[in-house]
Amino acid sequence: MNPVAQEYVTGKGRRATVPLSDGTVVFLNAASSLRLAPDFDRIERRVELEGEAYFAVAADSTRPFRVVTGSTVTEVCGTEFDVRYSGRNSM
């Protein structure tokens, strides 16, 4: 696995609200993990998710926001959406 700048993990029955430096807010569901790339918000807005999270993405048409789940990448420029993934992936 490549270096990870920050990791947020919730246990069973626990949830977390994670404000990101670009203005995006992530609502991390129970038994989930969110990993940010070391260069998050400097070079690209990219995170890796295992479990479930609701994303309220800050609009930025010049730098898409990417959620990596396994071999799938969801890319948006500013919107709200939910992602659920269970499996192993690496950034």
Secondary structure, DSSP 8 states (H G I E B T S, - for coil): ----SEEEE--TT--EEEE-TTS-EEEE-TT-EEEE-TTBTTTBEEEEEEEEEEEE----TTS-EEEEETTEEEEESS-EEEEEE-S----
